[in-house]
Amino acid sequence: MTEITHEPEARSPPVFILDPHANRTKEQDVDLSHTVGKMPTWHTIQESLGTRSGWFGDYDYGFLCKPTLPGFSVPRIPPFFGLKDRLPFILAIIMGFQHALAMIAGVVTPALIMSGSGNHGLNFPPAMRTQMISTSLISSGLLSLVQITRFRIGKSQYFLGTGLLSVVGTSFIYLPVLQSSVSHMYESGFCQSALDAAGNFVYSACPDAWGAFLGTCMLCSLLPIILSFLPPRVLKKVFPPIVTGVTVMLIGAHLVTSGMAQWGGGSGSCRTNPNVNCPSDTAPRAAPWGDAQWIGLGFLVFTVIMVVEFFGSPFMKNAQVVLGLIVGMIVAVALRYTDSSSIDASPTVTFLWTTTYKLSIYPPAIIPLLITYTLAMVESIGDITASCEVSHLTVEGREFESRLQGGILADGIAGVLAPLFMNSPMSCYAQNNGIISLTRCANTLAGYMCCFFLILMGVFSKFGALFLIVPDSVLGGMTTFLFSSVVVSGIRILSFLPWTRRERFIVASALTLGMGTSLVPGVFTHMFNYTGTNAFVSSLVNTANIVLDTGFALGAIVSCLLNAVLPANPPMASEPIIDRHGPTPTNKEIEDMQVEAQSIHEGMFNVKH
């Protein structure tokens, strides 16, 4: 779609403001009570559901469905619906369904990977994997309700939730910690494994590992709860963009390797043994890892995602990843790559706590999880800021900082509640910000509809079982794209750095260890070995090995330490920064860079003094 740089001259339809305080911005005149969710009045319900305009309004619904055809599409801007504007009920359902579709891939993927096979997965049977997927969807819907509604804590100045169209889901950043922890659990005997007749490792399901991870997450979630009462600038100072950018990029790089392993056919024993077919020798149309049929299925999903981005309607673009997965699923079923036994065996309806796990604490995972939670907080600050921007709200002042505080606290509470729901920790998602920007709908009613659809999908467990019949290569084509987006997010954060010699050195040093560990797992894990019986020393050694085996944790530690130790080295006026890979600058451009460099130097000097 062609980018629009100005509003159309056509008059927008009238907007009915339910909350007269929604646009107040003066700090001295805002008590923030207008940011808290309120129950609709009977009169409002009658107007919304008892009239045609309340159901349909005068919205141009064709805008959501018309494809983007180069040379034929006419750029249009739909009306903007703010947080408390009156939204037609049918439009709220459509917008909420869009948000739910955009959430599905991000919510379901971590559960699929965590419960998968191999020494980095929990090796759960289909019934337990189906329940994990349903639990993730239900938890996402319930915890998103808290973020969207927003509550005041007693009569204090603190809040719970953002009050925005902020949806939450299982963050990908917890995956590397779980995978490293589970791998060490299998090595230490905490989880059972054995050799088969062919000499391949067979890993048994390890529900105790999942319970230990959940219990440790509950303990570590106390950190964001405590830090949520601090000003956000404190977190930004401890974890500046140079640290968060490197860390997010390393997380994405680690996950891309998992996605590509799935794309090749799976991450089980077939990946390392060419004599074993993927996913197993008894599966329909089994083939070795990396076979052309697996690569082709994954590439089909990736191609559909690209085609939808070029030609899809706004509705389709918001669900492009899911559409790619659906097309891949249809082809896999038509070509008999699937086995429907998991769908037949799953119950029709389920809910939380159908399957429970024994919660415990796994000490070696505490330090990596504390780093992960801190990173998740900083990431949430960026996501909430973006949500405020696309919602046409101010990104400074008392109200904005209050939304940040409420959002971080809600993420911390979610870190306690989600494990109690038997699900991994959840935090704010950024996916829905693109939908808000494209559809110009930031209304919380659409968010409530999104929560309804997520819970509905989770309750009907056969929906979750659909993801289990999909070949790993189809999922790999989808997840590799999603994980690459995480890498791009980290690169985008780093792009705002001044890139002096100091920044280049810090980033290069962090990537040396972090990227190396991500691309060659286990390279540092044999540095420390302990065969004694002292439980404390054994726990310390396991902690060190997990940190060394988790690339993003290693990169975060290195970048954080170097950023604190290395002195500022501003560019001098006589030494302008020149991109040696670009065109040679003119004398005028060099003079401009000298003036800019001098101003940066003077600014940093004034800050220090």
MONORLIN-V37786 format. One record per backbone hydrogen bond with DSSP energy under -1.0 kcal/mol. CO is the residue of the C=O (numbers start at 1). NH is the residue of the N-H. If there is no record, write none. Layout:
BEGIN
((CO;NH) (CO;NH))
END
This chain:
BEGIN
((16;86) (19;22) (21;24) (26;29) (27;30) (32;35) (33;36) (41;45) (42;46) (43;47) (44;48) (45;49) (46;50) (51;55) (52;56) (54;89) (55;90) (59;61) (60;63) (61;64) (62;66) (64;315) (69;72) (69;73) (81;442) (83;444) (84;18) (88;92) (89;93) (90;94) (91;95) (92;96) (93;97) (94;98) (95;99) (96;100) (97;101) (98;102) (99;103) (100;104) (103;107) (104;108) (105;109) (108;112) (109;113) (110;114) (111;115) (113;116) (114;122) (115;124) (116;123) (122;206) (125;129) (126;130) (127;131) (128;132) (129;133) (130;134) (131;135) (132;136) (133;137) (134;138) (135;139) (136;140) (137;141) (138;142) (139;143) (140;144) (141;145) (143;147) (144;148) (145;149) (146;150) (147;163) (149;37) (150;37) (151;160) (152;154) (153;156) (158;153) (160;151) (164;166) (167;429) (169;427) (171;174) (172;175) (174;178) (175;179) (176;180) (177;181) (178;182) (179;183) (180;184) (181;185) (182;186) (183;187) (184;188) (185;190) (185;191) (192;204) (194;202) (196;199) (200;196) (202;194) (206;210) (207;211) (208;212) (209;213) (210;214) (211;215) (211;360) (212;216) (213;217) (214;218) (215;219) (216;220) (217;221) (219;222) (220;223) (221;225) (222;226) (223;227) (224;228) (226;229) (227;230) (231;234) (232;236) (233;237) (234;238) (235;239) (240;243) (240;244) (241;245) (243;247) (244;248) (245;249) (246;250) (247;251) (248;252) (249;253) (250;254) (251;255) (252;256) (253;257) (254;258) (255;259) (256;260) (257;261) (258;262) (259;263) (260;264) (261;266) (262;265) (264;290) (268;271) (269;273) (273;276) (278;287) (280;283) (283;286) (287;278) (288;291) (291;295) (292;296) (293;297) (294;298) (295;299) (296;300) (297;301) (298;302) (299;303) (300;304) (301;305) (302;306) (303;307) (304;308) (305;309) (306;310) (307;311) (308;312) (311;68) (313;317) (314;318) (316;319) (317;320) (319;323) (320;324) (321;325) (322;326) (323;327) (324;328) (325;329) (326;330) (327;331) (328;332) (329;333) (330;334) (331;335) (332;337) (333;336) (340;344) (341;345) (342;346) (351;354) (362;365) (363;366) (365;369) (366;370) (367;371) (368;372) (369;373) (370;374) (371;375) (372;376) (373;377) (374;378) (375;379) (376;380) (377;381) (378;382) (379;383) (380;384) (381;385) (382;386) (383;387) (384;388) (385;389) (386;390) (387;391) (388;393) (389;392) (397;401) (398;402) (399;403) (400;404) (401;405) (402;406) (403;407) (404;408) (405;409) (406;161) (406;410) (407;411) (408;412) (409;413) (410;414) (411;415) (413;416) (413;417) (414;418) (416;420) (417;421) (418;423) (419;422) (427;169) (430;433) (432;436) (433;437) (434;438) (435;439) (436;440) (440;81) (444;448) (445;449) (446;450) (447;451) (448;452) (449;453) (450;454) (451;455) (452;456) (453;457) (454;458) (455;459) (456;460) (459;350) (459;461) (460;463) (461;465) (464;467) (465;468) (471;475) (472;476) (473;477) (474;478) (475;479) (476;480) (478;482) (479;483) (480;484) (481;485) (483;487) (484;488) (485;489) (486;490) (487;491) (488;492) (489;493) (490;494) (491;495) (493;496) (494;497) (500;504) (501;505) (502;506) (503;507) (504;508) (505;509) (506;510) (507;511) (508;512) (509;513) (510;514) (511;515) (513;517) (514;518) (515;519) (516;520) (520;523) (524;527) (534;538) (535;539) (536;540) (537;541) (538;542) (539;543) (540;544) (541;545) (542;546) (543;547) (544;548) (545;549) (547;550) (550;554) (551;555) (552;556) (553;557) (554;558) (555;559) (556;560) (557;561) (558;562) (559;563) (560;564) (561;565) (562;566) (572;575) (579;582) (586;590) (587;591) (588;592) (589;593) (590;594) (591;595) (592;596) (593;597) (594;598) (595;599) (596;600) (597;601) (598;602) (599;603) (600;604) (601;605) (602;606) (603;607) (604;608) (605;609))
END
